[in-house]
């Protein structure tokens, strides 16, 4: 039995409301919710779409006044 395709989750989960996708991995909410029930073909299609997705850089840390 083949190993299922692993999730592209990077544990940087946050919703980008404009794109309706996770800012960490690029998947839509529907793709995240249904990941476990997807076929390998469906997962491969998602992986191809998010393969080059790069999460936004972290904003610089805020400095507080001394």
N, CA, C and O atoms as CSV, one atom per row, in Angstrom:
chain,resi,resn,atom,element,x,y,z
A,1,UNK,N,N,0.852,-1.182,0.000
A,1,UNK,CA,C,0.000,0.000,0.000
A,1,UNK,C,C,0.892,1.237,0.000
A,1,UNK,O,O,1.838,1.321,0.783
A,2,UNK,N,N,0.599,2.186,-0.863
A,2,UNK,CA,C,1.387,3.406,-0.980
A,2,UNK,C,C,1.101,4.345,0.187
A,2,UNK,O,O,-0.003,4.370,0.732
A,3,UNK,N,N,2.106,5.105,0.550
A,3,UNK,CA,C,1.945,6.095,1.605
A,3,UNK,C,C,1.169,7.278,1.053
A,3,UNK,O,O,1.496,7.779,-0.023
A,4,UNK,N,N,0.140,7.737,1.771
A,4,UNK,CA,C,-0.626,8.888,1.285
A,4,UNK,C,C,0.255,10.131,1.207
A,4,UNK,O,O,1.252,10.243,1.919
A,5,UNK,N,N,-0.119,11.046,0.349
A,5,UNK,CA,C,0.613,12.296,0.195
A,5,UNK,C,C,0.462,13.114,1.465
A,5,UNK,O,O,-0.649,13.337,1.947
A,6,UNK,N,N,1.592,13.560,2.001
A,6,UNK,CA,C,1.588,14.331,3.245
A,6,UNK,C,C,1.011,15.721,3.023
A,6,UNK,O,O,1.079,16.272,1.924
A,7,UNK,N,N,0.454,16.265,4.067
A,7,UNK,CA,C,-0.114,17.608,4.029
A,7,UNK,C,C,0.995,18.642,3.831
A,7,UNK,O,O,2.105,18.457,4.330
A,8,UNK,N,N,0.707,19.727,3.109
A,8,UNK,CA,C,1.688,20.791,2.949
A,8,UNK,C,C,1.711,21.767,4.132
A,8,UNK,O,O,2.404,22.784,4.091
A,9,UNK,N,N,0.956,21.453,5.175
A,9,UNK,CA,C,0.864,22.342,6.334
A,9,UNK,C,C,2.256,22.624,6.902
A,9,UNK,O,O,3.082,21.723,7.046
A,10,UNK,N,N,2.491,23.899,7.221
A,10,UNK,CA,C,3.771,24.330,7.787
A,10,UNK,C,C,3.601,24.836,9.217
A,10,UNK,O,O,4.521,25.414,9.796
A,11,UNK,N,N,2.421,24.613,9.775
A,11,UNK,CA,C,2.094,25.086,11.121
A,11,UNK,C,C,2.242,26.599,11.248
A,11,UNK,O,O,2.661,27.105,12.289
A,12,UNK,N,N,1.899,27.308,10.190
A,12,UNK,CA,C,1.881,28.772,10.172
A,12,UNK,C,C,0.474,29.223,9.813
A,12,UNK,O,O,0.294,30.151,9.024
A,13,UNK,N,N,-0.504,28.577,10.381
A,13,UNK,CA,C,-1.891,28.725,9.976
A,13,UNK,C,C,-2.486,30.088,10.314
A,13,UNK,O,O,-2.459,30.539,11.459
A,14,UNK,N,N,-3.017,30.716,9.291
A,14,UNK,CA,C,-3.776,31.963,9.435
A,14,UNK,C,C,-4.551,32.145,8.139
A,14,UNK,O,O,-4.056,31.813,7.062
A,15,UNK,N,N,-5.740,32.662,8.240
A,15,UNK,CA,C,-6.588,32.832,7.065
A,15,UNK,C,C,-6.374,34.183,6.411
A,15,UNK,O,O,-6.448,35.220,7.070
A,16,UNK,N,N,-6.111,34.169,5.127
A,16,UNK,CA,C,-6.056,35.384,4.316
A,16,UNK,C,C,-7.449,35.540,3.736
A,16,UNK,O,O,-7.811,34.828,2.799
A,17,UNK,N,N,-8.219,36.438,4.266
A,17,UNK,CA,C,-9.622,36.583,3.852
A,17,UNK,C,C,-9.751,37.016,2.400
A,17,UNK,O,O,-10.715,36.638,1.734
A,18,UNK,N,N,-8.809,37.797,1.893
A,18,UNK,CA,C,-8.891,38.246,0.500
A,18,UNK,C,C,-8.781,37.074,-0.465
A,18,UNK,O,O,-9.494,37.029,-1.467
A,19,UNK,N,N,-7.900,36.132,-0.176
A,19,UNK,CA,C,-7.715,34.974,-1.052
A,19,UNK,C,C,-8.476,33.747,-0.556
A,19,UNK,O,O,-8.553,32.740,-1.259
A,20,UNK,N,N,-9.036,33.827,0.648
A,20,UNK,CA,C,-9.732,32.694,1.272
A,20,UNK,C,C,-8.832,31.473,1.312
A,20,UNK,O,O,-9.247,30.361,0.983
A,21,UNK,N,N,-7.584,31.701,1.723
A,21,UNK,CA,C,-6.606,30.618,1.797
A,21,UNK,C,C,-5.717,30.819,3.011
A,21,UNK,O,O,-5.643,31.911,3.575
A,22,UNK,N,N,-5.046,29.748,3.401
A,22,UNK,CA,C,-4.115,29.780,4.523
A,22,UNK,C,C,-2.845,30.527,4.100
A,22,UNK,O,O,-2.310,30.280,3.019
A,23,UNK,N,N,-2.374,31.424,4.938
A,23,UNK,CA,C,-1.152,32.160,4.630
A,23,UNK,C,C,0.093,31.316,4.853
A,23,UNK,O,O,1.183,31.698,4.428
A,24,UNK,N,N,-0.055,30.180,5.512
A,24,UNK,CA,C,1.092,29.305,5.760
A,24,UNK,C,C,1.358,28.318,4.642
A,24,UNK,O,O,2.512,28.086,4.283
A,25,UNK,N,N,0.292,27.726,4.081
A,25,UNK,CA,C,0.494,26.681,3.065
A,25,UNK,C,C,-0.162,26.986,1.726
A,25,UNK,O,O,0.167,26.354,0.722
A,26,UNK,N,N,-1.085,27.945,1.694
A,26,UNK,CA,C,-1.732,28.316,0.444
A,26,UNK,C,C,-2.988,27.548,0.102
A,26,UNK,O,O,-3.637,27.834,-0.903
A,27,UNK,N,N,-3.345,26.557,0.941
A,27,UNK,CA,C,-4.565,25.803,0.658
A,27,UNK,C,C,-5.795,26.599,1.043
A,27,UNK,O,O,-5.764,27.434,1.947
A,28,UNK,N,N,-6.888,26.319,0.330
A,28,UNK,CA,C,-8.168,26.932,0.677
A,28,UNK,C,C,-8.718,26.239,1.919
A,28,UNK,O,O,-8.254,25.167,2.306
A,29,UNK,N,N,-9.706,26.866,2.530
A,29,UNK,CA,C,-10.334,26.259,3.705
A,29,UNK,C,C,-10.940,24.905,3.332
A,29,UNK,O,O,-10.821,23.943,4.090
A,30,UNK,N,N,-11.584,24.829,2.174
A,30,UNK,CA,C,-12.181,23.562,1.725
A,30,UNK,C,C,-11.108,22.470,1.598
A,30,UNK,O,O,-11.332,21.326,1.993
A,31,UNK,N,N,-9.955,22.828,1.052
A,31,UNK,CA,C,-8.875,21.842,0.894
A,31,UNK,C,C,-8.352,21.384,2.246
A,31,UNK,O,O,-8.048,20.205,2.429
A,32,UNK,N,N,-8.247,22.299,3.184
A,32,UNK,CA,C,-7.775,21.939,4.526
A,32,UNK,C,C,-8.774,21.013,5.213
A,32,UNK,O,O,-8.401,19.980,5.769
A,33,UNK,N,N,-10.044,21.398,5.167
A,33,UNK,CA,C,-11.096,20.624,5.834
A,33,UNK,C,C,-11.202,19.211,5.262
A,33,UNK,O,O,-11.396,18.253,6.010
A,34,UNK,N,N,-11.077,19.078,3.950
A,34,UNK,CA,C,-11.303,17.789,3.300
A,34,UNK,C,C,-10.023,17.006,3.001
A,34,UNK,O,O,-10.085,15.957,2.359
A,35,UNK,N,N,-8.869,17.492,3.454
A,35,UNK,CA,C,-7.592,16.857,3.119
A,35,UNK,C,C,-7.594,15.357,3.410
A,35,UNK,O,O,-7.184,14.568,2.558
A,36,UNK,N,N,-8.040,14.956,4.575
A,36,UNK,CA,C,-7.997,13.524,4.950
A,36,UNK,C,C,-8.889,12.650,4.090
A,36,UNK,O,O,-8.617,11.459,3.939
A,37,UNK,N,N,-9.942,13.206,3.525
A,37,UNK,CA,C,-10.850,12.397,2.713
A,37,UNK,C,C,-10.549,12.493,1.217
A,37,UNK,O,O,-11.210,11.834,0.416
A,38,UNK,N,N,-9.573,13.296,0.834
A,38,UNK,CA,C,-9.218,13.432,-0.580
A,38,UNK,C,C,-8.475,12.193,-1.075
A,38,UNK,O,O,-7.799,11.499,-0.314
A,39,UNK,N,N,-8.622,11.945,-2.350
A,39,UNK,CA,C,-7.849,10.869,-2.981
A,39,UNK,C,C,-6.428,11.372,-3.218
A,39,UNK,O,O,-6.163,12.570,-3.123
A,40,UNK,N,N,-5.525,10.457,-3.523
A,40,UNK,CA,C,-4.158,10.874,-3.829
A,40,UNK,C,C,-4.110,11.769,-5.063
A,40,UNK,O,O,-3.271,12.666,-5.144
A,41,UNK,N,N,-4.992,11.535,-6.015
A,41,UNK,CA,C,-5.040,12.376,-7.220
A,41,UNK,C,C,-5.446,13.803,-6.831
A,41,UNK,O,O,-4.855,14.770,-7.310
A,42,UNK,N,N,-6.445,13.928,-5.973
A,42,UNK,CA,C,-6.879,15.243,-5.526
A,42,UNK,C,C,-5.780,15.938,-4.720
A,42,UNK,O,O,-5.527,17.128,-4.904
A,43,UNK,N,N,-5.130,15.188,-3.826
A,43,UNK,CA,C,-4.039,15.755,-3.031
A,43,UNK,C,C,-2.884,16.195,-3.919
A,43,UNK,O,O,-2.290,17.249,-3.691
A,44,UNK,N,N,-2.563,15.395,-4.929
A,44,UNK,CA,C,-1.473,15.745,-5.845
A,44,UNK,C,C,-1.796,17.048,-6.588
A,44,UNK,O,O,-0.903,17.860,-6.832
A,45,UNK,N,N,-3.051,17.244,-6.943
A,45,UNK,CA,C,-3.451,18.474,-7.620
A,45,UNK,C,C,-3.271,19.683,-6.700
A,45,UNK,O,O,-2.802,20.735,-7.134
A,46,UNK,N,N,-3.641,19.530,-5.442
A,46,UNK,CA,C,-3.449,20.610,-4.469
A,46,UNK,C,C,-1.954,20.875,-4.291
A,46,UNK,O,O,-1.520,22.027,-4.289
A,47,UNK,N,N,-1.182,19.819,-4.143
A,47,UNK,CA,C,0.263,19.971,-3.946
A,47,UNK,C,C,0.905,20.672,-5.145
A,47,UNK,O,O,1.804,21.493,-4.964
A,48,UNK,N,N,0.465,20.365,-6.349
A,48,UNK,CA,C,1.013,21.018,-7.542
A,48,UNK,C,C,0.698,22.512,-7.517
A,48,UNK,O,O,1.524,23.333,-7.916
A,49,UNK,N,N,-0.492,22.858,-7.048
A,49,UNK,CA,C,-0.899,24.265,-7.008
A,49,UNK,C,C,-0.136,25.048,-5.947
A,49,UNK,O,O,0.207,26.209,-6.170
A,50,UNK,N,N,0.138,24.432,-4.790
A,50,UNK,CA,C,0.789,25.156,-3.688
A,50,UNK,C,C,2.291,24.900,-3.619
A,50,UNK,O,O,2.962,25.401,-2.717
A,51,UNK,N,N,2.819,24.135,-4.552
A,51,UNK,CA,C,4.244,23.752,-4.517
A,51,UNK,C,C,5.167,24.949,-4.337
A,51,UNK,O,O,6.088,24.893,-3.522
A,52,UNK,N,N,4.945,26.018,-5.073
A,52,UNK,CA,C,5.824,27.180,-5.014
A,52,UNK,C,C,5.295,28.288,-4.101
A,52,UNK,O,O,5.800,29.410,-4.108
A,53,UNK,N,N,4.276,27.954,-3.321
A,53,UNK,CA,C,3.706,28.951,-2.415
A,53,UNK,C,C,4.726,29.305,-1.335
A,53,UNK,O,O,5.303,28.420,-0.703
A,54,UNK,N,N,4.937,30.567,-1.134
A,54,UNK,CA,C,5.843,31.028,-0.083
A,54,UNK,C,C,5.061,31.872,0.905
A,54,UNK,O,O,4.454,32.873,0.525
A,55,UNK,N,N,5.071,31.474,2.170
A,55,UNK,CA,C,4.365,32.282,3.162
A,55,UNK,C,C,4.983,33.678,3.224
A,55,UNK,O,O,6.174,33.841,2.959
A,56,UNK,N,N,4.187,34.675,3.570
A,56,UNK,CA,C,4.734,36.019,3.687
A,56,UNK,C,C,5.794,36.065,4.785
A,56,UNK,O,O,5.732,35.314,5.759
A,57,UNK,N,N,6.741,36.936,4.615
A,57,UNK,CA,C,7.772,37.111,5.640
A,57,UNK,C,C,7.133,37.610,6.915
A,57,UNK,O,O,6.146,38.344,6.889
A,58,UNK,N,N,7.703,37.208,8.016
A,58,UNK,CA,C,7.198,37.689,9.294
A,58,UNK,C,C,7.476,39.175,9.411
A,58,UNK,O,O,8.545,39.642,9.019
A,59,UNK,N,N,6.532,39.911,9.942
A,59,UNK,CA,C,6.788,41.339,10.134
A,59,UNK,C,C,7.888,41.530,11.166
A,59,UNK,O,O,8.039,40.696,12.058
A,60,UNK,N,N,8.653,42.598,11.068
A,60,UNK,CA,C,9.704,42.816,12.056
A,60,UNK,C,C,9.112,42.957,13.441
A,60,UNK,O,O,8.004,43.467,13.609
A,61,UNK,N,N,9.848,42.509,14.415
A,61,UNK,CA,C,9.383,42.596,15.802
A,61,UNK,C,C,9.247,44.063,16.195
A,61,UNK,O,O,10.067,44.901,15.823
A,62,UNK,N,N,8.211,44.349,16.942
A,62,UNK,CA,C,8.001,45.716,17.414
A,62,UNK,C,C,8.983,46.022,18.535
A,62,UNK,O,O,9.245,45.200,19.413
A,63,UNK,N,N,9.495,47.189,18.473
A,63,UNK,CA,C,10.385,47.631,19.543
A,63,UNK,C,C,9.571,48.455,20.519
A,63,UNK,O,O,8.729,49.263,20.125
A,64,UNK,N,N,9.823,48.246,21.751
A,64,UNK,CA,C,9.124,49.030,22.760
A,64,UNK,C,C,10.062,50.105,23.286
A,64,UNK,O,O,11.281,49.931,23.298
A,65,UNK,N,N,9.496,51.188,23.708
A,65,UNK,CA,C,10.307,52.277,24.247
A,65,UNK,C,C,10.965,51.827,25.546
A,65,UNK,O,O,10.365,51.104,26.341
A,66,UNK,N,N,12.206,52.264,25.748
A,66,UNK,CA,C,12.897,51.873,27.002
A,66,UNK,C,C,12.273,52.467,28.232
A,66,UNK,O,O,12.746,52.225,29.343
